[in-house]
Amino acid sequence: MRPTSSRFWLAALILNLAGCSVSAVTVSIPIAAPNGSEPLSSTLVSFSLEQDRWPDWTGVDARNDFTYNALSNYAALTGKPPNIRVGANSEDHTTWSPTEPLVENLFPTPDAITPYPESTRITVGDTYYGLSRYLPSGTHMVWGVNLGGNNVTNAVNMAKAIIRSFDTPGVKESGIVLDRMEVGNEADLYSHNGLRPKNYTVQQYVREWTGIAGPVVEALGISGRNGSITLQGAAFANQGFTPRQIYNLSILESAPGGAISVISQHHYQAHFCNGGNFSLVSFMDKAYIRSNLSIFEADITATRAQGLQYILGETNSIACHGAPDVSNTAGSALWAIDYTLRAATLGIREAYFHEGVGFKYNFIQPVALNRSIIDNTPLDPPAPPQVYPSYYGGLVVNTFIGASGSSQISELNVNDTNVSGYAAFEEGRLVRAVFVNLHAWLKNSAGARPSVHIALNLTGADIGAFPGQRVVARRMALQHADDVGNLTWAGRSYETADALPRGGIAQEDGSLADGVAILASEAVLIDFLGPEDQPTGASATAQTPRDLTKTYIAAGVVSGAAVAFIGVVNCQSRKRIAVNAPIRTRGQ
């Protein structure tokens, strides 16, 4: 255990003199993966797409390059593109027709609360499913089948059409893989959305699901949960019905239940179905994020005891497409990092963030929009395809996961009500850590922007032989948590016409003794490197020139003089400080 040096407190004092509001915390980080560390899936950040506007995501006569590039950016960091689930609400309103050339939708009238409502009647043909070929090669998919219509023939026809599409040359050559089918979406809400009577029970659900999923698996020749195509079970909204209930009703002992390999539940932190005002500060609260996820712990345990994987098969910030000034803000990117990584520590293998054309909580907006996502007012000119702030959160998470395919995660104990921390391990050895400061720094916040200094206290045997003595930090930077754009990850912007990043990579070099400073509403990722190592997901030759308007002070001891730590000496005031150490700058 390395003792905390008094130079860290000197660092805090220096920055306070610089006009910054600074607190300090020491975080112990094990150099070996602790017992109970969870595996990190390369596809932890995946996407659920509303089925009605599927062609907008992929393109029809040619691929949608914006979608393709945005997904490929993620794939470049972990080695695998995000998994894609297509279904959700419109899954239970879809009918297959042999005469439909592509898709026909019937949309409700949009309004200020729901500018882009889901289709209430969708008719699709075989060509519709074949659009999967436009996704990045190696994408694994889950397709939804209609249970809400309670029509066995239609469910079987949909499933057969999906299978046929994956047997076409275009899909085969593209390397897209069908993993699972999901029969029904959020059946626990059927009693609320008119698909079933008000007194609809979980017992009725199990009988109906078995009655429709059974013919589906029989028609497709699916037997058991170890084949190339299996079923995704449950897909419940929060805790209306639970996996534990259906296990107790012997669903897994049924013929289709024996084909379930993955259990899915859905989760949002609140809902905007009837409008309302939501607090960004409350949404970003560290304790609130944890309490929202802890409700699933019993189901995760029960599911893993059955030998099944557990996922959040549909999730995002606030249900019913997101809330304005919350779901579409930079704060949602910080939330996404903490929420996703906290979920992973609980044994949630993947989180499928739900997306729909015109939805406020999107990571990716795939096509131009002629109406505002906030209040349905006309846009002239239309808003182009773009990434929204949450997309940056996914970049940070995927960089943290890395491309080894074998990383593990453990949450760090950070004694600060706003700051969360996680460590990543490869081959059992510490390689990275990420810290998220959820303190909401807003446009109307007064005074100096607060900063927290984190002293890195490595723990474990033989720390002196630990190779990662060199520290490289990269930041997800933003001005305010309530901004709706102008973020950067490691100095690069993804808010571009083609979703490809612009700018060189900005990183900060230091040592273990440096620690790290993190502003309110900021995230920082640290690589622990040997002398010749390069940070994960980074190019050593693509660094941004240092910006002399922003300075940081290197921590440690230089010629016997104590100095401060890696971090921004910016804190709104941008003061320069004379200290007994060279001043270096941070690119952004």
N, C-alpha and C positions, 0 to 999 in steps of 0.2 A: 504494500500500500504506500503510495507516494504522498507525503505530507503536503498540505496546502501551504504555499509560500506566502509570506506577507507582501510580496510584490503584487499579488492580485488585488489586494486592498489598495495598494498605491495606484494601481491602474484605475480602479474605480474613482479614487480621489482625483486623479488627473482629468478624467473625463467629466467629473462634476464641475471642475474648474473650467472646463471647456464649454459649459452651458448645457450639458446632457444630464438627464435624470437616469442615474445608473444604479442598478442593484447587482448583487453578485451571488452566485450559487455554485457549489461544488457538486459535480455529478460523477459518481463512481461507474466505471465502464469495465466490465470483465473482458479480459483478452481471450478467453475461451468461452464458447457457447454454453450458457448455463443449462442445467436440467430443465426441461419444460420449454425450451426454445422451439418455436414452430417453424415448419418449412415455409419458405416464401415462393409462391407460384410465380412463374414468369408472366402469367396472365392474371395476376391479382387484380389489376385494373382492366376490366373488360366492359363491354357495352351491351345494353339491351335497347333495341330499336323498336319504336312503335310501328306495327306492321303495315298500317294503311298507306304510308308514303314511302315504302321501301324503295321504289324506283328512283326517288329523289336522292337517296343516299348513294346508290350504286351507279346511276346512269342507266340508259336504256340501249341506245345505239352505240354508245362508247362509254367508257368508265368515267365516273365523276372523279377527276384528278384531285380535287380538293379533299374529298373524303379519303381517297387512297393515300395521299401524302400525309394527312393528319394521322392516320392509323400507322403508316410506315415509320413516322417519327418515333412512335412508341416502340415499334418492333426493333428499331435500330438500337435501343437501349437494353433490351432484355433478350434479344435474339428470336422473339416470337411476337407476332401481331396479337392484339387483343382478341379474345374470343368474342363472338357476336351471337347474341340471342335475338331472334326476330319474332315478335308476338305481342304480348301485353294486352291492353284493353281490347284492341281491335282484333286480336286472335280469336276471341269468342263472338265476333260478328262477321267472320269470313266464311264464304262459300266458294267451293271450287266448281268451275263450269268448263266442260270440254270445248265450248264455243267462244270463251272469252280470250281475246288475243293477248291481253296483258292484265289490266286491272280496271275496275270501275268502282268508284267511291261515292257514297252519299254522306256529305258533311252537314252537321248542324250549322245554324247561323252563328258566326263568331261574335263575340262581345268583348267588353273592356277587361273582364276577368279572364276569359279564355279566348284570346285572339286566334288561336289555331287549334280548334277542337278536333278530337279523334273522329274518324268516320264511324257511322253507326251501321253501315251496310257496305261490305266489301265483297266483290266478286272477282276471283282471280282465275287465271289459266296457267298452263304449264310454263309458259315463257316467263311468268312472274318469278317463279322459284329459280329459274336458270340464271337470273341476274347475279346470283352469288359469285359467278365467275369474275366479277369486277373487283372483288376484295383482294387485299394483298395475299400473295401466295403463302400457304401454310396456315391460313385462318381456319380455326375450328368453330363450328356453328351449332346452335340449338334452334330448332324451328318449332313454333307453336301450332297446335291443332285444336280446333274448336270443340270444346266441351259444353260451353254455355248454351248452344243451340240444341243440345240433347238429341242429336241426329247421328246415329251410328254410320249411316251410309256416307254422309258428308265428311265425317271425321276420317273414315277409311280412304275416301277419295283424295282428301288433302294429303294424307300421309303417303299414299302411293305417288301422287304428283311430286312431292318433295323428293322421294327416293329416285324417281325417274330423272329428275333434274340433275342429281348428283352422279348419274350414270351417263350424262351427255358428254361428248368430247370437250366442249368448252369448259365445263366445270372441272372435269378430270384433269385437263391440261393445266388449269390454273392452280391446281394443288390445294383446293378448298376441301375441307373434310367435314362431313356431318357426324357429330358425336352423339347427339341426343334429340329426342322429340319430347315436347312438353304438352300434355293433354289437359288443357284448361288453364285459365289465368285467374287467380284470386277468387276461387270458388267460395271462400268465406264472405265475400261481398255480394254474392249472387242475390241474397235476400234483401240487399239495399239497392241494387241497380236494376231490379225488375226481371232478372233472368230466372229467378226462382221465388217461391212464396216467402213471406216474411218469417215463417217458422222453419225455414230450411235448416237442417241439422248436419253435423259432421257424419253421422251414421248414414244419412241419405246420400251425402257426397261420396262416401266410400263405395256404396252400392252402384251409384251412377258412373263413377270413374272406372270401376272395375268392368262395368257393362259396356263402356265405350273403348277404354284402353285395351281391353281383352281382344276384340276384333282387330284393332290396329296392329298389335304385336303379332297376331296370328297371320294377318294379311301380309305383313312384311317379313315374316320368318324370324322375328326376334325371339331368342330364347335365353333367358338368364341375363345377368348384369355384366358378364365378361366379354360380350361380343363387341364388334366394331361399332354397332349402333345400339344404344340403350335408351331408357326413359329417364326424364327428369321429373321427380315427384314433388308433390305439395304445391309449390308456387302460391303460398298463402300470403295475404296482406297482414303483416304484423302478427298478432296473436289471436285472430278471430277463430281459426282452426289452428291446431298445432301438429307438428310431426309426432309428438308423443301420443296424441289422441289417435291418430291413424295407425300407429304401430300397435296400440292396444286393441284396435279393431281388426287386427290381422291383415292389413292391406299388403304387407310384404309377403304373406303366405299365398296370396292370390297369384294366378298365372302372370298377369301384367305387372303386379307388384314385385315379382321376382326379377323383372327386367329393370327395376329402378337402381341406378348406380349413384345418383346424386340427388340430394334433397335441397330444395330451394325455398327460402322465405324472402319476403319483400320488406323493405323498411325505408321510411322517410321520417324526418324529425318532427314534422308537423304537416298541415295541409292548407292549401290556398283555394280549396274547391268553391268556397263562397266569398272569396276576397278576404280583406282584413289587413291589419298592419302588423308587421313582424319586426322585431328588434334584431339587428345584425349583431349587436353586442351579446345578447343572450344566445343567439345561434352559435356564436364562436366560443361559447363558454366550455372550458376544458372538462369540468365535472359533468356538464349536461351531455356532452358527447359520450362520455363513458356510461352514464346512466341509461342512455338510449340504446346502447349495444348490450348492456348486461342482461336485458330481458331475454336474450336468446341463449344464454349459457346452458340452461337445462336442456334445450332442444339440441344444441351442438353436442353435448355429452351423450345424449340418448342416440343421436344419429351416428356418431362415431362408434358407439357400442354395437351398432348394427353392421359395422364394416362399410358404411357409406360416407361419401364426401358431403360436406355441408357448404353451401354458398349463399350469398345474398344475390339471388337471381334477378332482382330488380331493386334498385336503390337510387337515392339521390337526396338532395337537401330537403325540399318541401314539396309534398305531393300536389297533384293537379298542375303540373308543369312548372312549378317553382313560384316564389314570391318576388315581386319587384323590390329592388334595393337590398336584396339579400342574396338570392340564388344567382343573380347575374353580376355579382360584385367580386372584387379581388379577395375579400374575406372568405368567399366560398372556396377559393383555391387553398387557403390555409386550412380550412375545415376539412377539405377532401384529403389532404395529407394525413392529418391526425386521425380522422375517421377511418380511412382505409387501413392504415398501419395498426391502429388499435384493433380493428376487426381481425386482422391477420394474427395478432397475438392471442386471440380467443379461439383460434382454430377455424376461422372462416377462410376457405381456400381462395375464393374469388368474389369480387364485388362487381356486379354488372350495373354500371351507371346508366340509368334510363335516359334516352334521348328521343326527341321527336322534332320534326320540322316546326320551327317557331316556338319551341319551349324555352322558358327563361333559364332553366337550370342546365342547359346543354353544355357539354365540353366543346362540341363541334356543331356549327350551323352549316349544313352542307350545300345549301342553295340560296340564291338571292330572295329577299323577302320584301313585299310591297306594303306590308302593314307592320306597325310597331308590335314587338313582342310584349311591351309593357301595357299598352292601353288600346291597341287595335286601330290607332289613328293611321291614316295613309302616309306612306313614305315616298317622297319624290326628291331625289332618285331613290330607287330601292336600296336596301342594305345588302351589301355583297356577302357571299359566303365568308365565314370568319370563325376563328376559335374564340371562345369566351374564356373568362378568367380561370374557371375550374380546370381547363385544359393544362395549365401550368402545374397544378397540383399533381396531375398524372405524370408529367415529365419528371418531377422530383421523386415520386414514388418509384417509377421505373428505373431511374438512375440509382436509387438506393438498392433496389433488388439486384441489379447487375445482370450480366449475361452468362454467369456460370451454370445456371440451371439447378443449383444445389444450395442456394443461400438459405440462411435461417434468420429469424428475428426474435429479439427479446426487448421488451419495453424497459426503459431506464427510469429509475426513481429520481425525478426532478422535483425538488422541494420548492416549487414556485406555482402559484395558482393559475398562471397563464402559459407556462412553457411545458411542452411535451418533448420527450426524447426517445429514440429507438436506436438499437444497435443491430447491424447486420454482420453475419459470420459466414465464412466460406471454408469448408473443410475443418470446421470447428474453431476457426481463428477469426478474431475481430478484423474487419476490413473497412467498415463504414459506420457512421452515426449520422442521424439527422435530428435537428431540433426545430420546433415550430413555436413561435411566440404568438399566441392567440389573443394577446392584448389588442383590442380593436382601436387602432389609431385612425381617427375619422377626419374628414375635411374640416369639421368644426371643433376639433380637439385643440385645446389651448396649451401654451407653454412649450417646453422642449419635448421632443419625441423620446419617450423612455427607451432605455436599453438595458439588457441583462447580460452580465458577463458570466460565462460558464467556464469554470475551471475543470479540466479533464483529469480525473483521478483514476488511472488504470489500476485494476485489481487482478490478482491471480498469481500463480507461481511463476518464478523466473521472468519477471517483467523486464529485466535488463536485456534479455535475449529476444524480446518481442521485436520483430523486424519493422513494425510500422511506426517508427519514431518521427518520421516526417509527416506533417499534416497539411493537406490541401483543402481549402474551403471554397464552396460555391454557394451562391445565394439566389433565392427567389425574391426578387426585389419589387417593391411597389411603393407608391407614394402614400396612399390611404386605403384602408380596408373597404371603404364605400366607393372607390373608383370602379369603373366598369371596363377599364382597359389600361394600356401602357404598363404592363408587367414585363419583367424579363426573368429568364432562368439562365444562370451562369453568364449573364451579360447579353443574351441573345433574345430577340423578339420573334414570336411566332404569329404575331398579328399582321400577317402578310397576305397578299392576294392569292397565293398558292399553298399556304400553310407551311411552307418551308422556312427554316430559321434564317434570320439576317443578323449579321454581326459576328465578331470573333468571340471565342470562349473567354470569359473573365474568371480568373481564379486567384486565390490568395494563398501564398506559401508561408508555412510557419513550422513550428515544432510542437511537441506535446506540452511543453512548458507554457506555450502561448495562451492556451485556452481559446475561447471564441466569444465575440460579442454579437448579440442578436437584437436588432431593433424591435420595438412593438410592431406587430403585423409584418413579420418577416420569417422566412425559413432559411436555414443554412444546413448544407450537407457537407460532411467532413469525410475525406478518405485518409486512412492511416496507411502510409506508404513506406516502402523501402527506398533506398537511394536512387534506384533505377526504375522504379514503378511509375506507371501513369495512372491518373484517376480513371475510374470506370466511366465509359461513355464520353470521354473527352479526347480531343485531338491536341497533342502537345505542341503543334505548330500553328494553332489557330487562336492565339490569345489576343485579347483586346488591349491596345495601348492604354497605359494608366491615365486616368482622368485626374488632372492636377487640382480640380475643384473639390475633390473628395480625398480625405487622408485617413490613414489608420496608423496606429502605433504598434510596432511589433513587440510582443511580450518576451520576457526572458531576462537574461543578463548580458549586456553588451559592455565589454571592458570593465566588468565589475559593477556597472550601474544598473539598478532595477528599472525596467521599463514596462509599458502596458501591453495590451493583447491585440490579437488580430481582431479587427472590427472597424466599423465606420465611426470616425470622429466627425460626424456630420450633424446628426440630431437637430436638424432644421437650421441651426445657427451657422454651420460650416466655418467654424473658427479654426485658425491654424494655431498650433501649439509648439512652443520651443521646448524640447526635452533633450536629455543627454543620450540621444539615439537617433539614427537616421529615420527620417519620415519617408514612408512609402505610400503609394496610392493604390486605390482599388478601382479597377475598370468596371464599368456598368453599361 
